Amino acid sequence: MGYDVQHWVGGTATAGTGSTQPILNPATGEEVGTLHLGDAATVDRAVEVATAAQREWGQVSLAKRTQVLYRMRELLIDATDEIAVHISREHGKTLGDAKGEIARGLETLEFATSITQDLKGGFSENVSTGVDAHTMRQPLGVVAGITPFNFPAMVPFWMHPIAIATGNAFLLKPSERDPSASNVVARLYQEAGLPDGVFQVVHGGKDTVDALCTHEGISAVSFVGSTPIAKHVHRTASAAGKRVQALGGANNHAVVMPDANIEFAASQVASGAFGSAGERCMAVPVAVTVGEAHEPFLEAIAAEAEKLVVGPGDDPSTDMPPVITPDARERVIRMTDEAEQAGGRVLVDGRGLVVDGHEKGNFVGPIVITDLEPTHPTYTDEVFGPLLVVMHVNNFDEAVELVNSSPFGNGTAIFTDSGHYARRYQEEIQVGMIGINVPIPTPVGYYSFGGWKDSLFGEHHAHGPEGLSFYTRQKAVTTRWPSQNETVEASMSFPTHD
């Protein structure tokens, strides 16, 4: 039924030898396509092809590499509408949101086009008499990326442009829930002139993930997803001797100070909490009101949530789309039920929402809850849905303590008109990405993305300068050119810099 999504290996679509599973439209519940799943044999074949392709690609000049990426940039812009339709159909998000994530992925691609500047090494003359020193960065070889369902275009683009620009071959394992965007990208790379085998797509579940993490032909693994799986990937791939960056989950807090513009803060928090149905690692599932900001913010955020239009992503009037699966919908409803049973006050209740004509879709309306204890799982756990918990504290210090007590450290925001409190917040908070009057502080592509604590496993953040460091390794070269008639007596002492 519907279309067929296969692996992309060696520049062509291939069904492989694994099983298949249906691709479902979250807005209708209907099967729209079939996905071919990979296995260890699929990964073996992809690595074999990638290894041969990388040997040649790693020797291609920087100028030619960046020419391919420049061409890829133009093709990606032209294909934005096509990719957005795939994302909206398989993920559920609105077409505007899908185009937005493609635009953010484009930032990293544009960063990669200037890789010639960033790959320049250092040089020091006469570190010792007649001796020079310089550094150079070289590709790792074959690298892999394992990416989540919530950003089927943007998150892979955090990885493969930089990996390819630095001379590696890249294997992508996208989410099996919304796989089509990755295959379109593979086709675009081929059209841009990238040699077959340098970028490949292998679909699958845990078996494919584990094969990528343990394959001896893969030098590094990049991952974005939930914290439990991030821990598994980091542990498994590290044990196999690979370089690993594994970005995990989040429970991002937005602090609203009494001096903030409450209406502005509420509109921005609503965007962070309910955009893409809350299915973002940089979503804002918790608002922390300080002092007298509490009641005005509750009134304002309830008004923002209640005016949202919930519907299918391909409807231009839709503000908030469905969640990805029936299980995701049931999780949001269950966590709301548990919060209410524990004494939480449900200010906006989207549990009973039904979208006319889409009764089998995975829809749940915006939910706002307050009066929860800070130990309740609906507050402490990652919801990954359109559920906002509003916590109340007495002062700024209590807000900092509450945010820092979370085991996650991905992103956070503060809404205030005070430079004093904004500066203190960015200094004292134990989180990797901070927004000041910005609800979703995702860095632009020429900076790096990553959290702290249980939101990151490994030393490297994603994209930007840290992405370049992750996909290359440095050599230090010390050079001496003695003349033909120069004689120097051997010394058994450790060399000095005379």
C-alpha positions in Angstrom: 0.0 0.0 0.0 1.3 3.5 -0.8 4.9 4.1 -1.6 8.0 2.0 -0.9 11.0 3.4 1.1 14.2 1.3 0.6 17.8 1.7 1.7 20.1 4.0 -0.3 23.4 2.1 -0.8 26.0 2.7 -3.4 24.0 5.4 -5.1 20.8 3.3 -5.7 17.7 2.2 -3.8 17.9 -1.4 -2.5 15.4 -3.4 -0.6 18.0 -5.4 1.3 17.3 -8.7 3.1 15.5 -7.5 6.2 11.8 -7.3 7.1 9.3 -4.4 6.4 7.0 -2.3 8.4 4.2 0.2 7.6 4.7 4.0 7.5 1.7 5.7 9.2 0.2 9.2 8.8 -0.2 10.5 12.4 -3.1 12.8 11.3 -5.2 10.0 9.9 -3.8 6.8 11.4 -3.6 5.4 7.8 -0.8 3.4 6.3 0.8 5.5 3.6 3.9 3.5 2.7 6.2 0.6 3.4 9.7 0.8 4.9 12.4 -1.8 4.3 14.3 -2.5 7.6 18.0 -3.2 7.6 20.0 -5.9 9.4 23.7 -6.6 10.1 24.1 -7.7 6.5 22.7 -4.4 5.2 25.2 -2.5 7.4 28.1 -4.7 6.3 27.3 -3.9 2.6 26.9 -0.2 3.3 30.2 0.0 5.2 32.0 -1.9 2.5 30.8 0.6 -0.1 31.5 3.5 2.1 35.0 2.4 2.9 35.9 2.2 -0.8 34.2 5.6 -1.6 35.9 7.3 1.3 39.4 6.4 0.2 38.9 8.5 -2.9 36.7 11.2 -1.4 39.2 11.9 1.4 41.8 12.7 -1.3 39.5 15.1 -3.2 40.6 18.7 -2.9 38.8 21.0 -0.5 37.8 23.2 -3.4 35.9 20.3 -5.1 34.3 19.2 -1.9 32.9 22.6 -1.2 31.7 22.9 -4.8 29.6 19.8 -4.2 28.2 21.3 -1.0 27.4 24.6 -2.8 25.5 22.7 -5.4 23.7 20.7 -2.7 22.7 24.0 -1.0 20.9 25.1 -4.1 19.2 21.8 -4.7 18.0 21.6 -1.0 16.4 25.1 -1.3 14.7 24.0 -4.5 13.5 20.7 -2.9 12.2 22.3 0.4 8.5 22.0 -0.5 9.0 18.3 -1.6 10.8 17.4 1.6 8.3 19.3 3.8 5.4 17.3 2.3 7.2 14.1 3.3 7.9 15.3 6.8 4.3 16.6 7.3 2.8 13.3 6.1 5.0 11.0 8.1 5.7 13.1 11.2 2.5 15.1 11.4 4.0 18.6 11.9 2.7 21.6 9.9 4.2 22.4 6.5 5.5 25.7 7.9 7.3 23.9 10.8 8.7 21.4 8.4 10.1 24.1 6.2 11.5 25.8 9.3 13.5 22.8 10.2 14.9 22.4 6.7 16.0 26.1 6.9 17.8 25.4 10.2 19.5 22.4 8.6 20.6 24.6 5.8 22.6 26.7 8.2 24.9 23.8 9.0 25.2 23.0 5.3 26.2 26.6 4.7 28.7 26.4 7.6 30.2 23.3 5.8 30.7 25.2 2.6 33.2 27.4 4.4 35.1 24.4 5.8 38.2 25.4 3.9 38.7 28.3 6.4 38.1 26.1 9.5 40.4 23.3 8.4 43.5 25.5 8.2 46.1 24.2 10.6 48.6 26.0 12.7 52.3 26.7 11.9 55.2 27.7 14.1 58.6 28.5 12.7 61.8 27.7 14.6 60.3 26.0 17.6 63.9 24.9 17.9 66.8 26.0 15.8 66.0 24.9 12.2 62.9 23.0 13.4 59.3 23.9 12.4 56.0 22.6 13.7 52.6 22.5 12.2 49.2 20.8 12.7 46.7 19.3 10.2 43.3 17.7 10.6 42.3 14.6 8.7 39.0 12.7 8.3 38.2 9.7 10.5 37.0 7.5 7.6 33.5 6.0 7.7 31.1 7.6 10.3 27.5 7.0 11.2 24.6 9.1 12.3 21.5 7.8 14.2 18.7 10.4 14.3 15.3 10.9 15.9 11.8 11.2 14.4 11.1 14.7 15.6 13.5 16.4 13.2 13.9 14.1 10.2 15.7 16.8 8.2 17.4 19.2 10.6 19.1 16.8 12.9 20.7 14.7 10.2 21.9 18.0 8.6 23.7 18.7 11.9 25.9 15.8 11.0 26.4 14.8 7.4 27.4 18.1 5.8 30.4 18.6 8.2 31.3 14.9 8.0 31.3 14.9 4.2 33.1 18.3 3.9 35.9 17.0 6.1 36.4 14.0 3.9 34.5 11.2 5.6 31.9 8.9 4.2 28.6 9.0 6.1 26.0 6.4 6.9 22.6 7.7 8.1 20.1 5.6 10.1 17.0 7.9 10.4 14.0 7.2 12.4 11.8 4.4 11.0 8.7 6.5 11.7 9.5 9.2 9.1 12.2 7.9 6.8 11.4 9.5 3.4 13.2 12.9 3.9 16.5 11.1 4.2 16.1 9.3 0.9 15.3 12.6 -0.8 18.5 14.1 0.6 20.5 11.1 -0.7 19.1 11.7 -4.2 20.0 15.4 -3.9 23.6 14.6 -2.9 23.9 12.4 -6.0 22.5 15.2 -8.2 25.0 17.6 -6.6 27.9 15.4 -7.8 28.8 13.6 -4.6 30.4 10.3 -5.5 28.1 7.3 -4.8 28.9 5.7 -1.4 29.9 8.8 0.4 26.4 9.4 1.7 24.2 6.4 2.3 21.0 5.6 4.1 20.3 2.4 6.1 16.9 2.1 7.6 16.0 -0.1 10.6 15.5 -0.4 14.4 17.6 -1.6 17.3 19.4 -4.4 15.3 20.6 -1.8 12.8 21.6 0.6 15.5 23.6 -2.0 17.3 25.3 -3.1 14.0 26.4 0.5 13.4 27.6 0.9 17.0 29.8 -2.3 16.9 30.9 -2.5 13.2 34.7 -2.4 13.1 34.6 -0.4 9.9 32.9 2.6 11.5 35.1 5.1 13.3 32.5 7.4 15.0 28.8 7.5 15.8 26.6 10.5 16.3 23.2 10.1 18.0 20.3 12.3 19.0 17.3 10.8 20.8 16.1 9.8 24.3 18.4 9.6 27.3 18.1 5.8 27.8 19.0 5.2 24.1 21.7 7.8 24.2 23.3 5.9 27.2 23.0 2.6 25.3 24.6 4.1 22.1 27.4 5.8 24.0 28.2 2.7 26.1 28.0 0.2 23.1 29.9 2.3 20.6 32.5 3.4 23.1 33.1 -0.2 24.1 33.7 -0.9 20.4 36.5 1.8 20.4 34.5 4.4 18.5 34.3 8.2 19.0 30.8 9.0 20.2 28.6 12.0 20.6 25.2 11.1 22.0 22.6 13.8 22.7 19.8 12.7 25.0 16.6 13.9 26.4 15.5 17.2 28.1 13.0 18.8 30.4 13.6 22.4 29.6 12.4 25.2 32.0 11.4 28.7 31.2 11.6 31.1 34.2 9.2 34.0 34.2 10.3 36.9 36.4 7.9 39.5 37.9 9.4 42.2 35.8 8.8 40.4 32.6 6.3 41.3 29.9 3.8 38.6 30.9 1.9 38.6 27.6 5.1 38.3 25.6 6.4 35.6 27.9 3.2 33.6 27.7 3.1 33.8 23.9 6.7 32.7 23.7 6.3 29.8 26.2 3.2 28.7 24.3 5.3 28.5 21.2 7.9 26.5 23.0 5.5 24.2 24.7 3.0 23.5 22.0 4.8 24.0 18.7 5.2 20.7 16.9 2.9 19.3 19.6 5.8 19.6 22.1 7.8 17.0 20.3 11.1 18.9 20.3 14.2 18.3 22.4 14.2 22.0 22.9 10.5 22.2 23.8 9.5 24.1 26.9 7.4 21.6 29.0 8.0 23.6 32.3 7.3 27.2 33.1 8.6 28.5 36.5 6.8 31.6 37.7 8.6 33.8 40.3 6.7 35.6 43.0 3.8 37.8 41.8 4.2 36.7 38.2 2.3 33.5 38.9 -1.4 34.4 38.6 -1.0 36.8 35.7 1.1 34.2 33.8 -1.5 31.4 34.4 -4.2 33.6 33.0 -2.1 34.6 29.9 -0.8 31.1 29.1 -4.3 29.6 29.4 -5.6 32.2 26.9 -2.7 31.4 24.5 -3.3 27.6 24.8 -7.0 27.8 24.3 -6.8 29.8 21.1 -4.6 27.3 19.3 -6.1 25.4 16.3 -5.3 21.7 16.4 -5.4 19.8 13.2 -3.5 18.0 10.4 -0.2 19.5 9.4 -1.2 20.0 5.8 -4.1 22.3 6.8 -2.9 26.0 6.6 -5.1 26.9 9.6 -3.4 24.4 11.9 -1.3 25.7 14.8 -0.6 22.4 16.5 -0.4 19.0 14.7 -0.9 15.5 16.1 1.7 13.6 18.1 3.6 10.9 16.3 1.9 7.7 17.5 -1.1 6.5 19.5 1.3 5.5 22.3 2.6 9.1 22.5 -1.0 10.4 22.7 -1.8 7.9 25.5 1.3 8.9 27.4 0.3 12.6 27.5 -3.2 11.7 28.6 -1.9 9.2 31.3 0.6 11.8 32.7 -2.2 14.4 32.9 -4.5 11.9 34.7 -1.8 11.1 37.2 -1.0 14.7 37.8 -4.7 15.5 38.4 -5.1 12.5 40.7 -2.1 13.8 42.7 -3.7 17.2 43.3 -2.6 19.1 40.2 -4.9 21.7 38.8 -5.6 21.3 35.1 -6.2 24.8 33.7 -6.4 23.8 30.0 -7.5 20.3 29.2 -6.9 18.8 25.8 -7.4 15.2 26.7 -10.8 14.9 25.0 -10.1 16.7 21.8 -11.3 15.1 18.6 -10.6 16.6 15.1 -13.5 16.3 12.8 -12.7 14.0 9.8 -9.5 12.8 11.6 -11.0 10.7 14.3 -8.3 8.0 14.0 -5.5 10.6 14.2 -3.1 10.9 17.2 -4.6 14.2 18.3 -4.5 15.7 21.9 -5.1 19.3 22.6 -2.8 21.7 24.6 -2.7 20.9 28.4 -1.7 23.3 31.1 -1.2 22.0 34.7 -0.2 23.8 37.9 0.0 23.1 41.7 2.2 20.0 41.3 4.8 18.8 43.8 8.4 19.0 42.4 8.7 15.2 42.9 5.8 14.3 40.7 6.8 12.4 37.5 4.6 14.6 35.3 7.0 17.4 36.2 10.3 15.5 36.5 10.0 13.3 33.4 10.3 14.2 29.8 6.7 14.3 28.4 7.5 14.9 24.7 4.0 16.2 24.1 1.8 19.3 24.4 1.7 19.3 28.2 3.0 22.4 30.1 3.6 22.3 33.8 3.6 25.6 35.6 5.7 25.6 38.8 5.7 28.5 41.3 8.7 29.7 43.4 9.1 32.7 45.7 12.3 34.3 44.3 15.1 34.1 41.7 17.3 31.9 43.9 14.6 29.3 44.3 14.1 29.3 40.5 17.8 28.7 39.9 17.8 25.9 42.5 14.7 24.2 40.9 16.2 24.3 37.3 19.5 23.1 38.5 17.9 20.2 40.4 16.8 18.6 37.1 18.9 15.7 35.9 18.7 17.1 32.4 20.7 20.1 31.2 19.7 20.7 27.6 18.1 24.2 27.3 16.5 26.8 29.4 15.1 30.3 29.1 14.5 33.3 31.4 12.0 36.1 30.7 12.9 39.3 32.4 13.6 43.0 31.8 16.5 42.9 34.3 20.0 42.7 32.9 21.2 41.8 36.5 19.0 38.7 36.7 19.6 37.7 33.1 23.4 37.9 33.7 23.1 35.9 36.9 21.0 33.3 35.2 23.4 32.6 32.4 26.3 32.4 34.9 24.6 30.2 37.5 22.4 27.8 35.6 23.8 24.3 34.8 22.5 24.0 31.3 24.2 23.9 27.9 21.9 26.3 26.0 20.3 29.4 27.4 17.7 31.8 26.0 17.2 35.3 27.4 13.6 36.3 26.4 14.0 33.5 23.7 12.0 30.4 24.4 13.9 27.9 22.2 17.6 28.8 22.4 18.8 26.5 19.6 22.2 27.9 18.4 22.6 28.9 14.8 24.5 26.4 12.6 27.9 28.1 13.0 27.8 27.6 16.8 27.4 24.2 18.4 24.4 22.5 19.9 24.5 20.4 23.1 23.4 20.1 26.7 24.9 19.1 30.0 24.3 16.3 32.5 21.8 13.6 31.2 21.3 15.5 28.0 24.7 14.7 26.5 27.1 11.7 26.6 30.5 12.2 25.1 32.7 15.3 24.9 31.5 16.9 21.7 28.4 19.0 20.9 26.7 18.9 17.5 27.4 20.9 14.4 29.5 24.1 14.2 33.1 24.1 15.4 32.7 21.1 17.7 31.2 19.1 14.9 34.3 19.8 12.8 36.5 18.6 15.7 34.4 15.5 16.1 34.7 14.3 12.5 38.4 14.9 12.2 41.5 14.1 14.1 44.6 16.2 14.4 48.2 15.4 13.5 51.1 17.4 14.8 54.2 17.4 12.5 57.7 18.5 13.5 60.0 19.2 10.6 63.7 19.6 10.2 65.7 19.9 6.9 69.4 19.5 7.6 71.9 20.4 4.8 73.7 17.5 3.0 77.0 18.3 4.8 75.6 19.1 8.3 76.7 16.8 11.1 75.0 16.6 14.4 76.1 14.3 17.2 73.5 11.9 18.5 72.1 12.9 21.9 70.6 10.4 24.3 68.8 13.2 26.3 65.2 14.1 25.7 65.2 16.8 22.9 65.0 20.4 24.1 64.2 23.6 22.2 67.6 25.2 21.9 
